[in-house]
Amino acid sequence: MASMMQPQIILLKEGTDTSQGKPQLVSNINACMAVADVVRTTLGPRGMDKLIHDDKGNTTISNDGATIMKLLDIVHPASKILVDIAKSQDSEVGDGTTTVVLLAGEFLKEAKPFIEDGVHPQNIIRSYRTASYLAIEKIKEIAVSIEGKSLEEKKSLLAKCAATTLSSKLIGGEKEFFATMVVDAVIAIGNDDRLNMIGIKKVPGGTMRDSFLVDGVAFKKTFSYAGFEQQPKKFVNPKILVLNIELELKSEKENAEIRLSDPLQYQSIVDAEWNIIYDKLDKCVKSGAKVVLSRLAIGDLATQYFADRDIFCAGRVTEEDLLRVAAATGGTVQTTVNNVIDEVLGSCDLFEERQVGNERFNIFSGCPSGRTATIVLRGGADQFIEEAERSLHDAIMIVRRALRSSTVVAGGGAIDVRILHWHLKVWMEISRYLRQHARTIAGKSQLFINSYAKALEVDFVKKHMFALMLSSSWRDVNLNLEIQDRYENISQVYIFDSYKKDKLMKRTENHG
């Protein structure tokens, strides 16, 4: 009796919600489904953009799943998992962020009836993992390798991968134009894994077709002093000196004190300061460099000094652009101008300063190392250009992963679907395979794998077939000929298989 009167041990703070069991599971599923419904309308070629206005007054227009999920102020702990998988998909693959959220929501939606009927979640999770493994093996089976193909054939396939990604983006109307640009940029950096070797510079004004690719480095003209306009703006085969030091007269540090016994010594101190800066500038000139760049300031004295000697200089260059210049031209960033030898100098076929819209750009082209590229993006409003940048980022990530995986499968929903025009039916390729496999399994797992297969149908049916029904006449079971014609070349849309495998794994892991 005494043991029954012992006080309870409370581990949680008073007022903490301790709901658990089936009602809480259903509540978590409902919360995740609500978040998935927010991004559902952005999916596919007829997806709509979201205009998001935050409390700071910033306005964002996007249909990118990861961007939207980051901007949503989600407080439900279960729903936050969807934000995490969207971020993971964006960092690893670059695209498919909306689909990964939708599929996770669909898996939970299909599991909800089983939870309500009292099925233990671990049984569902076990079957979902089995279905995920089977789906990935099926993707490997039907994947097409690009190993051994010529460069032109690879570029053609990669361009189709990029076009597939861009088809649902804001710049989808110019997907062929940008797909070629993206492929050329990715091939330019070779096997370099550093994504920042591909620079994207935004210049408001003009049309999307005014965008161009620089096979090298381009960056906006930095702040300049008097004498800058007297410098040459074009060089052929110049030597390039990349610095990380200041080239200007430096004032004494705060509270510095110099005591002089003779007033005449003051002039010697002033002369010493000038001699130091002139000595640095003279060493830069003697190095033979025609273009001098520095991450720190290049003052008015140095600017005029270089202008008098037909040398171009630019100070306060961002670290990212400076490193890209060094990588492309074969130069090395110097922290001193002492003993500057030819081996640390970079070079390129052509350097020029070009007017782009209202901006002036310093462009290095024909770089010997060729491990970098720059896309100069044009467009109307700032929000439009920012969304175009996010779209190009997704396409760049896709092409990079495609080069690594060396295998592609039909994309744009085609991997999830098989169109049989002669039967006027739509069969989900992976879904069909999983349903057939489920028939060979006894017990409740058959139902769970079937629900997994049904959830996969959202990837194509919601994305494409609904869009076609809206844009074409749909009469009962008769398929309009226009729909058939639009899918005659469905094999022309590609995506790499590791991208699909990553999406399946993340969706399944999220459910677990």
C-alpha positions in Angstrom: 0.0 0.0 0.0 2.9 2.3 0.8 4.5 1.7 -2.5 1.3 2.8 -4.3 1.3 6.2 -2.5 4.8 7.1 -3.7 4.8 10.4 -5.6 5.3 10.3 -9.4 8.6 11.2 -10.9 8.1 14.1 -13.4 10.9 14.4 -16.0 9.2 17.1 -18.1 8.6 20.7 -17.3 5.1 21.4 -16.1 2.7 22.3 -18.9 4.6 20.2 -21.5 2.4 18.4 -24.0 2.9 14.7 -23.5 0.4 13.3 -26.0 1.4 10.0 -27.4 0.1 6.9 -29.0 -2.1 6.6 -32.1 -3.8 10.1 -31.8 -0.3 11.7 -31.8 0.8 9.6 -34.8 -2.2 10.7 -36.8 -1.7 14.3 -35.7 1.9 14.2 -37.0 0.8 12.7 -40.3 -1.9 15.4 -40.7 0.7 18.1 -40.0 3.1 16.7 -42.6 0.3 16.4 -45.2 -0.6 20.0 -44.6 3.0 21.1 -45.3 3.1 18.9 -48.5 -0.1 20.5 -49.7 1.6 24.0 -49.6 4.2 23.0 -52.2 2.0 20.7 -54.2 0.8 23.3 -56.6 4.4 24.2 -57.6 5.1 20.7 -59.0 5.5 20.0 -62.7 5.4 22.0 -65.9 2.1 23.7 -64.9 3.2 24.3 -61.4 2.7 27.9 -60.1 5.2 30.1 -58.3 4.8 31.1 -54.7 5.1 34.8 -53.7 6.4 34.8 -50.1 6.6 38.0 -48.0 8.4 37.8 -44.7 8.3 40.0 -41.7 11.4 41.9 -42.8 9.7 43.1 -45.9 11.6 40.8 -48.3 9.7 39.4 -51.2 10.6 36.1 -52.8 9.1 34.5 -55.9 10.0 30.8 -56.3 8.7 27.4 -57.1 11.8 25.7 -55.7 10.8 23.3 -52.9 13.8 23.9 -50.7 13.5 27.7 -51.0 9.8 27.6 -50.1 10.4 25.2 -47.2 13.1 27.4 -45.8 10.9 30.5 -45.9 7.9 28.8 -44.2 7.8 29.4 -40.5 7.0 25.8 -39.5 6.7 25.2 -35.8 5.3 21.7 -35.7 8.2 19.3 -34.8 7.2 16.5 -37.1 6.7 18.9 -40.1 10.2 20.3 -39.6 11.5 16.9 -40.8 10.1 17.7 -44.2 12.2 20.9 -44.2 15.3 18.9 -43.3 14.8 16.4 -46.1 14.2 19.2 -48.6 17.5 20.8 -47.5 19.3 17.5 -47.7 18.0 16.9 -51.2 19.0 20.4 -52.3 22.6 20.1 -50.9 23.3 16.6 -52.3 21.4 16.6 -55.6 20.2 20.1 -56.2 16.8 19.3 -57.6 13.7 17.3 -56.7 13.2 19.2 -53.5 9.4 19.6 -54.1 9.0 16.0 -55.1 10.8 14.7 -52.1 8.4 16.6 -49.8 5.4 15.5 -51.8 6.4 11.8 -51.8 7.1 11.8 -48.1 3.6 13.3 -47.6 2.1 10.6 -49.9 3.8 7.8 -48.0 2.4 9.1 -44.8 -1.0 9.6 -46.3 -1.0 6.0 -47.5 0.2 4.8 -44.1 -2.4 6.7 -42.2 -5.3 4.2 -42.7 -3.1 1.4 -41.4 -2.1 3.4 -38.3 -5.8 4.1 -37.6 -6.6 0.4 -37.9 -4.0 -0.4 -35.2 -1.1 -1.6 -37.4 2.3 -1.1 -35.6 4.4 1.5 -37.4 7.5 -0.7 -37.4 5.6 -3.2 -39.7 4.9 -0.4 -42.1 8.4 0.9 -42.0 9.9 -2.5 -42.6 7.8 -3.0 -45.7 8.5 0.5 -47.0 12.2 -0.1 -46.7 11.8 -3.3 -48.7 9.8 -1.5 -51.4 12.5 1.3 -51.5 15.2 -1.3 -52.1 13.2 -3.0 -54.8 12.5 0.3 -56.5 16.2 1.3 -56.5 17.2 -2.1 -58.0 14.6 -1.6 -60.7 16.0 1.8 -61.5 19.5 0.3 -61.8 18.1 -2.4 -64.1 16.6 0.0 -66.6 19.3 2.7 -66.4 21.4 3.6 -69.5 25.1 4.0 -69.1 26.9 7.0 -70.8 30.3 5.5 -70.4 32.2 5.1 -73.6 30.1 7.6 -75.5 31.8 10.5 -77.4 31.9 14.0 -75.9 29.2 15.2 -78.2 26.9 12.3 -77.2 27.5 13.0 -73.6 26.9 16.7 -74.0 23.6 15.9 -75.7 22.4 13.6 -72.9 23.6 16.0 -70.2 21.7 18.9 -72.0 18.6 16.8 -71.9 19.1 16.2 -68.1 19.5 20.0 -67.6 16.4 20.7 -69.8 14.3 18.2 -67.8 15.2 20.1 -64.6 14.5 23.5 -66.1 11.2 22.5 -67.7 9.3 23.3 -64.6 11.2 26.4 -63.7 10.6 30.1 -64.3 13.0 30.0 -67.2 11.5 26.9 -68.7 10.6 28.7 -71.9 14.3 29.0 -72.7 15.4 25.7 -71.3 17.3 24.6 -74.4 19.3 27.9 -74.4 20.2 27.6 -70.7 20.7 23.8 -70.8 23.5 24.1 -73.3 25.1 26.9 -71.2 24.9 24.8 -68.0 26.5 21.7 -69.7 29.4 23.8 -71.1 30.0 25.4 -67.7 30.1 22.1 -65.8 32.4 20.5 -68.4 34.7 23.5 -68.2 35.4 22.9 -64.5 36.2 19.2 -65.2 36.5 17.0 -62.2 36.7 19.9 -59.7 34.1 19.3 -57.0 34.0 23.0 -55.9 30.7 24.4 -57.1 31.9 27.9 -56.5 34.2 27.5 -59.5 31.1 28.2 -61.6 30.2 31.8 -60.9 26.8 33.3 -61.6 26.6 37.1 -61.9 23.3 38.9 -62.1 22.8 42.0 -64.2 19.3 43.5 -64.2 18.0 44.6 -67.6 17.7 43.0 -71.0 16.1 39.6 -71.8 17.0 36.1 -70.8 18.6 35.6 -74.2 21.1 38.3 -73.4 22.6 36.0 -70.8 26.0 34.5 -71.8 28.7 32.2 -70.7 32.3 33.2 -70.1 34.8 30.4 -70.5 36.8 31.8 -67.7 36.2 34.5 -65.0 34.0 37.6 -65.1 33.2 39.9 -62.2 31.8 43.4 -61.8 34.2 46.4 -61.9 35.3 47.2 -58.3 35.5 50.6 -56.7 38.2 52.6 -58.4 40.1 55.8 -57.8 41.2 58.7 -60.0 43.5 57.5 -62.8 41.5 54.3 -63.4 40.0 55.5 -66.7 43.6 56.1 -68.0 44.4 52.4 -67.7 44.2 50.1 -70.7 41.0 48.1 -70.7 42.1 45.2 -73.0 45.1 43.0 -73.2 46.1 40.0 -75.3 48.0 37.2 -73.5 48.7 39.3 -70.4 50.5 38.2 -67.3 48.3 38.4 -64.2 49.4 39.1 -60.6 47.0 38.1 -57.9 47.7 39.7 -54.5 46.3 39.7 -51.0 47.9 42.9 -49.7 47.2 46.6 -49.6 48.8 48.9 -52.1 48.1 52.3 -50.6 49.6 54.7 -48.1 48.7 53.3 -44.6 48.0 55.7 -41.7 49.6 54.9 -38.4 47.7 52.7 -36.1 45.7 54.2 -33.3 47.7 55.7 -30.5 50.9 55.4 -32.4 53.6 57.7 -31.1 56.9 58.8 -32.6 59.4 60.9 -30.7 61.9 63.1 -32.6 64.9 64.8 -31.2 65.4 66.8 -34.4 62.5 68.3 -36.4 64.4 67.6 -39.6 63.9 63.9 -39.0 60.2 64.2 -39.6 60.8 64.5 -43.4 62.8 61.3 -43.3 59.8 59.5 -41.8 57.4 60.8 -44.4 59.9 59.8 -47.2 60.2 56.3 -45.7 56.4 55.8 -46.0 56.4 56.9 -49.6 59.5 54.8 -50.3 57.7 51.7 -48.9 54.7 52.0 -51.2 56.8 53.0 -54.2 59.0 50.0 -53.6 56.0 47.7 -53.7 54.6 49.2 -56.8 58.0 49.1 -58.6 58.3 45.3 -57.8 54.8 44.8 -59.2 55.8 46.5 -62.5 59.1 44.6 -62.7 57.3 41.3 -62.4 56.0 41.8 -65.9 52.3 41.7 -65.0 49.9 43.7 -67.1 46.9 43.0 -64.8 47.2 43.4 -61.0 44.3 42.2 -58.8 44.1 42.4 -55.0 41.6 41.4 -52.4 42.5 44.5 -50.4 42.5 48.1 -51.4 44.6 49.6 -54.2 44.8 53.3 -53.5 44.7 56.4 -55.7 48.5 56.6 -55.8 48.9 53.0 -57.0 46.1 53.4 -59.5 47.7 56.4 -61.1 51.2 54.7 -60.9 49.9 51.7 -62.8 48.0 53.9 -65.3 51.2 55.7 -66.2 52.8 52.4 -67.0 49.9 50.9 -69.0 48.9 48.4 -66.3 45.4 47.5 -65.3 44.6 47.2 -61.6 41.6 46.3 -59.5 41.3 46.3 -55.7 38.8 45.0 -53.3 38.1 42.0 -55.5 35.9 39.5 -53.6 37.8 36.5 -52.3 35.6 34.1 -54.3 36.4 35.9 -57.6 40.1 36.2 -56.7 40.4 32.4 -56.1 38.5 31.7 -59.3 40.9 33.9 -61.3 43.9 32.2 -59.7 42.5 28.7 -60.5 41.6 29.7 -64.1 44.8 31.5 -65.0 47.2 29.2 -63.2 48.4 32.0 -60.8 49.0 31.9 -57.1 47.7 34.4 -54.6 50.7 36.3 -53.2 50.8 37.9 -49.7 54.0 39.8 -50.6 55.5 41.4 -53.7 59.1 40.3 -52.9 60.6 37.7 -55.2 57.6 37.5 -57.6 58.6 35.0 -60.2 57.0 33.9 -63.5 55.7 30.7 -61.9 53.3 32.5 -59.6 51.9 34.7 -62.4 48.7 33.7 -64.2 47.9 34.2 -67.9 44.9 34.2 -70.3 44.3 34.7 -74.0 42.3 37.8 -73.6 41.4 40.3 -70.8 38.9 43.0 -71.4 36.5 45.3 -69.6 33.1 45.1 -71.2 29.9 47.0 -70.7 27.0 44.6 -69.7 23.8 46.5 -69.1 24.5 49.3 -66.7 27.5 47.4 -65.2 31.1 47.1 -66.4 32.6 43.6 -66.2 36.3 42.5 -66.1 36.4 39.4 -68.2 39.3 36.8 -68.4 38.8 34.4 -71.3 40.9 31.7 -72.8 42.4 30.7 -69.5 45.0 27.9 -69.7 43.8 25.9 -66.6 40.2 26.2 -67.7 38.8 25.0 -64.4 36.2 27.7 -64.0 33.3 29.3 -65.9 31.0 32.3 -65.3 27.4 32.7 -66.3 26.3 36.3 -66.7 22.5 36.3 -66.1 20.2 39.0 -67.5 16.6 39.6 -66.9 13.9 42.0 -65.7 13.0 42.3 -62.0 15.5 41.3 -59.3 13.1 38.6 -58.0 13.0 37.1 -61.5 16.8 37.0 -61.8 17.2 35.5 -58.3 14.7 32.7 -59.2 16.6 32.2 -62.5 19.8 31.8 -60.5 18.2 29.2 -58.2 17.0 27.3 -61.3 20.5 27.3 -62.9 21.9 26.1 -59.6 19.6 23.1 -59.7 20.5 22.4 -63.3 24.3 22.6 -62.5 24.0 20.3 -59.6 22.0 17.8 -61.8 24.6 17.8 -64.5 27.5 17.4 -62.1 25.8 14.4 -60.5 25.0 12.9 -63.9 28.7 13.1 -64.8 29.6 11.2 -61.6 27.0 8.5 -61.8 27.5 7.9 -65.5 24.0 6.4 -65.9 20.8 8.0 -66.9 17.1 6.9 -67.0 14.1 8.5 -68.6 13.1 11.5 -66.5 10.4 14.1 -66.1 8.2 11.4 -64.7 9.0 8.9 -67.3 10.9 6.6 -65.0 7.8 6.4 -62.8 5.5 5.8 -65.7 5.3 3.8 -68.9 3.0 5.2 -71.6 1.3 2.6 -73.8 -0.4 4.6 -76.6 -1.8 1.6 -78.2 -3.7 0.6 -75.1 -4.4 4.2 -74.1 -3.4 3.4 -70.6 -0.8 4.8 -68.1 1.2 2.2 -66.2 3.5 3.2 -63.4 6.8 1.5 -64.2 8.1 1.2 -60.7 4.6 1.1 -59.2 3.7 -1.7 -61.5 6.8 -3.6 -60.6 6.2 -3.2 -56.9 2.5 -4.3 -57.3 3.6 -7.4 -59.1 6.2 -8.2 -56.4 3.5 -7.6 -53.7 1.4 -10.4 -55.2 4.2 -12.9 -54.3 4.2 -11.9 -50.6 1.9 -13.3 -48.0 0.6 -11.3 -45.1 0.1 -7.7 -44.3 3.3 -6.7 -46.1 1.5 -7.1 -49.4 -0.8 -4.2 -48.4 2.0 -2.0 -47.3 4.1 -2.4 -50.4 1.0 -1.8 -52.5 0.4 1.5 -50.6 4.1 2.4 -51.3 3.5 1.8 -55.0 0.3 3.9 -54.9 2.2 6.8 -53.3 4.7 6.8 -56.2 2.0 7.6 -58.7 1.9 11.2 -57.4 5.4 11.7 -59.0 3.9 11.4 -62.5 0.1 11.6 -62.4 0.0 14.7 -60.3 2.9 16.3 -62.2 2.1 15.6 -65.8 -1.1 13.9 -66.6 -3.2 16.4 -64.6 -1.5 19.2 -66.5 -2.3 17.5 -69.8 -5.9 17.0 -68.8 -6.1 20.8 -68.2 -4.5 21.7 -71.5 -6.2 19.1 -73.8 -9.6 17.6 -74.2 -10.1 14.5 -72.0 -13.1 12.3 -72.8 -13.6 9.4 -70.5 -11.0 6.8 -71.6 -10.2 8.3 -74.9 -6.8 10.0 -75.0 -6.5 13.1 -77.2 -4.1 12.6 -80.1 -2.3 15.7 -79.0 -1.4 14.1 -75.7 0.0 11.1 -77.5 2.1 13.3 -79.8 3.5 15.1 -76.8 4.7 11.9 -75.3 6.0 10.2 -78.5 9.5 11.4 -77.6 9.3 10.7 -73.9 12.6 8.8 -74.1 14.2 12.2 -75.0 13.8 13.3 -71.4 16.6 12.1 -69.1 17.7 12.3 -65.6 20.4 10.3 -63.9 19.5 7.3 -61.9 21.3 8.3 -58.6 19.1 11.3 -58.5 16.0 9.1 -58.4 17.6 6.7 -56.0 18.4 9.6 -53.6 14.8 10.8 -53.7 13.4 7.3 -53.0 15.8 6.8 -50.1 15.1 10.2 -48.5 11.3 9.8 -48.8 11.4 6.4 -47.2 13.9 7.4 -44.4 11.6 10.4 -43.6 8.7 8.0 -43.1 10.8 5.9 -40.8 
